[in-house]
Every structure is written in C-alpha cells, then in structure tokens.
Amino acid sequence: MRRKLLTLAGFATGALAGSIVYRRSLGRRRDRLDVYFDDGSMVSLVEGSPEADRLLPVARGLLATARR
C-alpha cells in the first residue's frame, strides 16, 4: 500500500514538473491583437499571421506612446 502511494506521488510530481517545464520553454507567449467592429463582432489575430504581422508594429507603437 505504501509503495503504491509513493509511486502515485512520484508520478504526480513528475507530471506537474513536466507541465511547468513545457509551459516555460515550449509554450512561448505570443502577442495577440483583438480587433472589434461596430457591429459587435471581433477578430483575434495571433502573431505570425500575415494580418497580425502588419498590424502588431502599429499597435505596439500606439501602446508605447500611450504609456509615456
């Protein structure tokens, strides 16, 4: 019984550590741009898409200006 409990605890600890490593190394945070329209619709553009690559530099510039 004790051996099974230790095995289960070791497995859970390994799974938790693995998920943390995955999030930090492989799960790179990507910028996202949400565009809202007058009719209430919204489009989310993720970094790497052609539309986002054109608009993200403009959005970053606007945010930098607003923060000053």
Distance bins in CASP14 RR format, pairs under 12 A and 6 or more apart:
PFRMAT RR
TARGET T0000
AUTHOR 0000-0000-0000
RMODE 2
METHOD distances of the structure
MODEL  1
1 7 0 0 0 0 0 1 0 0 0 0 0
1 8 0 0 0 0 0 1 0 0 0 0 0
2 8 0 0 0 0 0 1 0 0 0 0 0
2 9 0 0 0 0 0 1 0 0 0 0 0
3 9 0 0 0 0 0 1 0 0 0 0 0
3 10 0 0 0 0 0 1 0 0 0 0 0
4 10 0 0 0 0 0 1 0 0 0 0 0
4 11 0 0 0 0 0 1 0 0 0 0 0
5 11 0 0 0 0 0 1 0 0 0 0 0
5 12 0 0 0 0 0 1 0 0 0 0 0
6 12 0 0 0 0 0 1 0 0 0 0 0
6 13 0 0 0 0 0 1 0 0 0 0 0
7 13 0 0 0 0 0 1 0 0 0 0 0
7 14 0 0 0 0 0 1 0 0 0 0 0
8 14 0 0 0 0 0 1 0 0 0 0 0
8 15 0 0 0 0 0 1 0 0 0 0 0
9 15 0 0 0 0 0 1 0 0 0 0 0
9 16 0 0 0 0 0 1 0 0 0 0 0
10 16 0 0 0 0 1 0 0 0 0 0 0
10 17 0 0 0 0 1 0 0 0 0 0 0
11 17 0 0 0 0 0 1 0 0 0 0 0
11 18 0 0 0 0 0 1 0 0 0 0 0
12 18 0 0 0 0 0 1 0 0 0 0 0
12 19 0 0 0 0 0 1 0 0 0 0 0
13 19 0 0 0 0 0 1 0 0 0 0 0
13 20 0 0 0 0 0 1 0 0 0 0 0
14 20 0 0 0 0 1 0 0 0 0 0 0
14 21 0 0 0 0 1 0 0 0 0 0 0
14 22 0 0 0 0 0 1 0 0 0 0 0
15 21 0 0 0 0 0 1 0 0 0 0 0
15 22 0 0 0 0 0 1 0 0 0 0 0
16 22 0 0 0 0 0 1 0 0 0 0 0
16 23 0 0 0 0 0 1 0 0 0 0 0
17 23 0 0 0 0 0 1 0 0 0 0 0
17 24 0 0 0 0 0 1 0 0 0 0 0
18 24 0 0 0 0 1 0 0 0 0 0 0
18 25 0 0 0 0 1 0 0 0 0 0 0
18 26 0 0 0 0 0 1 0 0 0 0 0
19 25 0 0 0 0 0 1 0 0 0 0 0
19 26 0 0 0 0 0 1 0 0 0 0 0
19 27 0 0 0 0 0 1 0 0 0 0 0
20 26 0 0 0 0 0 1 0 0 0 0 0
20 27 0 0 0 0 0 1 0 0 0 0 0
21 27 0 0 0 0 0 1 0 0 0 0 0
22 28 0 0 0 0 0 1 0 0 0 0 0
23 29 0 0 0 0 1 0 0 0 0 0 0
28 46 0 0 0 0 0 1 0 0 0 0 0
28 47 0 0 0 0 1 0 0 0 0 0 0
28 48 0 0 0 0 0 1 0 0 0 0 0
29 46 0 0 0 0 0 1 0 0 0 0 0
29 47 0 0 0 0 1 0 0 0 0 0 0
30 44 0 0 0 0 0 1 0 0 0 0 0
30 45 0 0 0 0 0 1 0 0 0 0 0
30 46 1 0 1 0 0 0 0 0 0 0 0
30 47 1 0 1 0 0 0 0 0 0 0 0
30 48 1 0 0 1 0 0 0 0 0 0 0
30 49 0 0 0 0 0 1 0 0 0 0 0
30 52 0 0 0 0 1 0 0 0 0 0 0
30 53 0 0 0 0 0 1 0 0 0 0 0
30 56 0 0 0 0 0 1 0 0 0 0 0
31 44 0 0 0 0 0 1 0 0 0 0 0
31 45 0 0 0 0 1 0 0 0 0 0 0
31 46 1 0 0 1 0 0 0 0 0 0 0
31 47 1 0 1 0 0 0 0 0 0 0 0
31 48 0 0 0 0 1 0 0 0 0 0 0
31 49 0 0 0 0 0 1 0 0 0 0 0
31 52 1 0 0 1 0 0 0 0 0 0 0
31 53 0 0 0 0 0 1 0 0 0 0 0
31 55 0 0 0 0 0 1 0 0 0 0 0
31 56 1 0 1 0 0 0 0 0 0 0 0
31 57 0 0 0 0 0 1 0 0 0 0 0
31 59 0 0 0 0 1 0 0 0 0 0 0
31 60 0 0 0 0 1 0 0 0 0 0 0
31 63 0 0 0 0 0 1 0 0 0 0 0
32 42 0 0 0 0 0 1 0 0 0 0 0
32 43 0 0 0 0 0 1 0 0 0 0 0
32 44 1 0 1 0 0 0 0 0 0 0 0
32 45 1 0 0 1 0 0 0 0 0 0 0
32 46 1 0 1 0 0 0 0 0 0 0 0
32 47 1 0 0 1 0 0 0 0 0 0 0
32 48 0 0 0 0 0 1 0 0 0 0 0
32 49 0 0 0 0 1 0 0 0 0 0 0
32 51 0 0 0 0 0 1 0 0 0 0 0
32 52 1 0 0 1 0 0 0 0 0 0 0
32 55 0 0 0 0 0 1 0 0 0 0 0
32 56 0 0 0 0 1 0 0 0 0 0 0
32 59 0 0 0 0 0 1 0 0 0 0 0
33 42 0 0 0 0 0 1 0 0 0 0 0
33 43 0 0 0 0 1 0 0 0 0 0 0
33 44 1 0 0 1 0 0 0 0 0 0 0
33 45 1 0 1 0 0 0 0 0 0 0 0
33 46 0 0 0 0 1 0 0 0 0 0 0
33 47 0 0 0 0 1 0 0 0 0 0 0
33 48 0 0 0 0 0 1 0 0 0 0 0
33 49 0 0 0 0 1 0 0 0 0 0 0
33 51 0 0 0 0 1 0 0 0 0 0 0
33 52 1 0 1 0 0 0 0 0 0 0 0
33 53 0 0 0 0 0 1 0 0 0 0 0
33 54 0 0 0 0 0 1 0 0 0 0 0
33 55 1 0 1 0 0 0 0 0 0 0 0
33 56 1 0 1 0 0 0 0 0 0 0 0
33 57 0 0 0 0 0 1 0 0 0 0 0
33 58 0 0 0 0 1 0 0 0 0 0 0
33 59 1 0 1 0 0 0 0 0 0 0 0
33 60 0 0 0 0 1 0 0 0 0 0 0
33 62 0 0 0 0 0 1 0 0 0 0 0
33 63 0 0 0 0 0 1 0 0 0 0 0
34 40 0 0 0 0 0 1 0 0 0 0 0
34 41 0 0 0 0 0 1 0 0 0 0 0
34 42 1 0 1 0 0 0 0 0 0 0 0
34 43 1 0 0 1 0 0 0 0 0 0 0
34 44 1 0 1 0 0 0 0 0 0 0 0
34 45 1 0 0 1 0 0 0 0 0 0 0
34 46 0 0 0 0 0 1 0 0 0 0 0
34 52 0 0 0 0 0 1 0 0 0 0 0
34 55 0 0 0 0 0 1 0 0 0 0 0
34 56 0 0 0 0 0 1 0 0 0 0 0
34 59 0 0 0 0 1 0 0 0 0 0 0
35 41 0 0 0 0 1 0 0 0 0 0 0
35 42 1 0 0 1 0 0 0 0 0 0 0
35 43 1 0 1 0 0 0 0 0 0 0 0
35 44 1 0 0 1 0 0 0 0 0 0 0
35 45 1 0 0 1 0 0 0 0 0 0 0
35 49 0 0 0 0 0 1 0 0 0 0 0
35 51 0 0 0 0 1 0 0 0 0 0 0
35 52 0 0 0 0 1 0 0 0 0 0 0
35 54 0 0 0 0 0 1 0 0 0 0 0
35 55 1 0 0 1 0 0 0 0 0 0 0
35 56 0 0 0 0 0 1 0 0 0 0 0
35 58 0 0 0 0 0 1 0 0 0 0 0
35 59 0 0 0 0 1 0 0 0 0 0 0
36 42 1 0 1 0 0 0 0 0 0 0 0
36 43 0 0 0 0 1 0 0 0 0 0 0
36 44 0 0 0 0 0 1 0 0 0 0 0
36 45 0 0 0 0 0 1 0 0 0 0 0
37 43 1 0 0 1 0 0 0 0 0 0 0
43 49 0 0 0 0 0 1 0 0 0 0 0
43 51 0 0 0 0 1 0 0 0 0 0 0
43 52 0 0 0 0 0 1 0 0 0 0 0
43 55 0 0 0 0 0 1 0 0 0 0 0
44 51 0 0 0 0 0 1 0 0 0 0 0
44 52 0 0 0 0 1 0 0 0 0 0 0
44 55 0 0 0 0 0 1 0 0 0 0 0
45 51 1 0 1 0 0 0 0 0 0 0 0
45 52 1 1 0 0 0 0 0 0 0 0 0
45 53 0 0 0 0 1 0 0 0 0 0 0
45 54 0 0 0 0 1 0 0 0 0 0 0
45 55 1 0 0 1 0 0 0 0 0 0 0
45 56 1 0 0 1 0 0 0 0 0 0 0
45 58 0 0 0 0 0 1 0 0 0 0 0
45 59 0 0 0 0 1 0 0 0 0 0 0
46 52 1 0 1 0 0 0 0 0 0 0 0
46 53 0 0 0 0 0 1 0 0 0 0 0
46 55 0 0 0 0 0 1 0 0 0 0 0
46 56 0 0 0 0 1 0 0 0 0 0 0
47 53 1 0 0 1 0 0 0 0 0 0 0
47 54 0 0 0 0 0 1 0 0 0 0 0
47 55 0 0 0 0 0 1 0 0 0 0 0
47 56 1 0 0 1 0 0 0 0 0 0 0
47 57 0 0 0 0 0 1 0 0 0 0 0
47 59 0 0 0 0 0 1 0 0 0 0 0
47 60 0 0 0 0 0 1 0 0 0 0 0
48 54 0 0 0 0 0 1 0 0 0 0 0
48 55 0 0 0 0 0 1 0 0 0 0 0
48 56 0 0 0 0 1 0 0 0 0 0 0
49 55 0 0 0 0 1 0 0 0 0 0 0
49 56 0 0 0 0 1 0 0 0 0 0 0
50 56 0 0 0 0 0 1 0 0 0 0 0
51 58 0 0 0 0 0 1 0 0 0 0 0
51 59 0 0 0 0 0 1 0 0 0 0 0
52 58 0 0 0 0 0 1 0 0 0 0 0
52 59 0 0 0 0 1 0 0 0 0 0 0
52 60 0 0 0 0 0 1 0 0 0 0 0
53 59 0 0 0 0 0 1 0 0 0 0 0
53 60 0 0 0 0 0 1 0 0 0 0 0
55 61 0 0 0 0 0 1 0 0 0 0 0
55 62 0 0 0 0 0 1 0 0 0 0 0
56 62 0 0 0 0 0 1 0 0 0 0 0
56 63 0 0 0 0 0 1 0 0 0 0 0
57 63 0 0 0 0 0 1 0 0 0 0 0
57 64 0 0 0 0 0 1 0 0 0 0 0
58 64 0 0 0 0 0 1 0 0 0 0 0
58 65 0 0 0 0 0 1 0 0 0 0 0
59 65 0 0 0 0 0 1 0 0 0 0 0
59 66 0 0 0 0 0 1 0 0 0 0 0
60 66 0 0 0 0 0 1 0 0 0 0 0
60 67 0 0 0 0 0 1 0 0 0 0 0
61 67 0 0 0 0 1 0 0 0 0 0 0
61 68 0 0 0 0 0 1 0 0 0 0 0
62 68 0 0 0 0 0 1 0 0 0 0 0
END
